[in-house]
Amino acid sequence: MESRIESQGMHYEGNCIRPPPEADSILLQVTLGCSHNKCTFCGTYKDKRFRIKKNDTLLSDILFASKYMKRQDQVFLMDGDALIIPQERLIWILERITEHLPWIKRIGTYANTKSIRMKSPRELIELKEKRLGMVYFGVETGDDEIRKKIDKGSSAQECLEMGRKIKDAGMELTTTVLLGIGGKEKSLTHARLTGELLSVMDPNYVSALTVILIPGTPLWEEHERGDFEMPDERGLLIEMREMIAYTNLSCGLFSSNHASNYLPVRAWFPKGKQEVLNLIDAALRGEIGLRPEWMRAF
Ligand code: SF4
């Protein structure tokens, strides 16, 4: 078996992504693509038809990692939403990780409202007990009108409930929100409703990304037709300021360090909130330089 493992390596297929905090994690691709795959701004998995990978392949990858990835103490389950895997099978995967990679401290995954909805609170606690401790959840916006338009597949209320469900299971919750997703027209409403949703959900981490139009996606086509207009740099800064002003976290990190953003900010709320608002105000007055367009990426 060992020489077969060495010759096979990890079985990655297609375009693989992971959140920035998982850069040093063992990346274990347990599903292909995303079970929803409809969000109009997202081009990440358009090349993949969703499926769960075979247990043999997963075990081979875990054994490969046990031999060659001994210095990495976190595992991230790719692709889009590993939480959609039926409970028994997901438990089997987590147990194989524990069995062969006993030094792993934490396992993380992406999730969406559909996959969280399919797990009972008891099942989520069971997953947490098997070291699935970090969930990355795409909130994008708290505005129902925009959620419908971008085909997010759930209402803001459902999104809020699913985020709370993850936290109630004792898992850490990282949310992403999308600056610019409401276009110029709905910029401030999007900012306020998203801030209000985040305040009730109270995630551990909020990561703000700026929409980058990806050719071939429905949102890009809308933009080409003239039906969607992104706020300009100043508009996006005002939007981020408004979102932060409306966001109250009991103890959470708000950051916009992602390469898609014009102004990187990073602060623990509630303590650092005013400082971030002051920083954005300084940028709006032109006292702080913004990231040039050529350096931005999604
Ligand atoms: S749920 Fe996430 S991965 Fe799936 S289509 Fe939407 S943004 Fe893309």
Boltz pocket constraint, residues with backbone or C-beta under 6 A from the ligand:
constraints:
  - pocket:
      binder: B
      contacts: [[A, 34], [A, 35], [A, 36], [A, 37], [A, 38], [A, 39], [A, 42], [A, 43], [A, 44], [A, 45], [A, 80], [A, 112], [A, 138], [A, 152]]
      max_distance: 6.0
